[in-house]
Amino acid sequence: MRFFISALLLTLLYSICTGEDWCYQSQVDCQSHCKGPDLWHEVHTDCEKKRQSPINIVTKKTHLDSRLTPLIFSGYQQAFIGNLTNNGHSVQVGVQIHATISGGNLKHTYKAVQLHFHWGKDGGPGSEHTIDGEQYPMELHIVHMREDFKSLSDALKDSSGVAVLGFFYEESKSTNRKYDQFINALKNVKKYETSTAIDKFSLSNLLLSEGNMTNYYRYEGSLTTPQCTEAVIWTVFEHPIPLSKEQLSEFSNLKFSDEKPMVNSFRPVQPLWGRSVYYSGTSALVASFSLILVCVNAALGLFQPN
């Protein structure tokens, strides 16, 4: 019996010390043996491929694309009972309704599967994507899969099987009351594998108005956590969602699966490796058209008889 227990302990110790699980850099210290972002490729080889996410979006190098029209959101306003879960790496809500996105030069219709967040510490830098090197306090990902697939795992086998919407957050002086119920629910999921229900939850309640979601960036990338599968069409919106510092800080009260504070839960930006990043440029196009009209009217005015 003593030999059996010793063998069991050795097996457990080996599993821990070989670092079979992945973690964020904030979890790596002299006592931890999980693999941080620099070693994720040892957990899943896809993590060192050349279509990885997130990226730093350099705005002056993006390509204006008139095909990137405003997305069409369907079912986003429908309320459902959301199940908020601490999955050990983030907090996640499974989408229990038929909510889809289409348009915006997406070649397929995609249905929402789940949403989750990435954040810093007490409202500090924490987004995964960055804009011209700027890192926002937090980022929301709404994960969708193509409607013609039966499961997310099947969709991930196709290079265009998944579409993720990324939304930044910025610190505001006032509280975003639309988030009151969600922020309050965080108190019930501080520990790993805890869940709580959010009544009358809707996707649109988390977002800006559709009129403020016309400007966005588009590129081909991957999941930002292992297995880092390169099957994602990314849409990253330009305008951030406002939350107060107190609201942003509530996320830092959660715990990772190893009981460490769930802070700085983001993957560092990855090399672009020659990929193109496109910009919807809706506002830019409108501004340009308005300028043209002004110039035309001014020119016509020169030829008006006195």
Secondary structure, 3 states (H helix, E strand, C coil): CHHHHHHHHHHHHHHHHCCCCECCHHHCCCCCCCECHHHHHHHCHHHHCCCCCCCEECHHHCEECCCCCCCEEECCCCCEEEEEEECCCCEEEECCCCCEEECCCCCCCEEEEEEEEEECCCCCCCCCCEECCEECCEEEEEEEEECCCCCHHHHCCCCCCEEEEEEEEEEECCCCHHHHHHHHHHCCCCCCCCEEEEEEECCHHHCCCHHHCCCEEEEEECCCCCCCCCCEEEEEECCCEEEEHHHHHHHHHCECCCCCECCCCCCCCCCCCCCCCEECCHHHHHHHHHHHHHHHHHHHHHCCCC
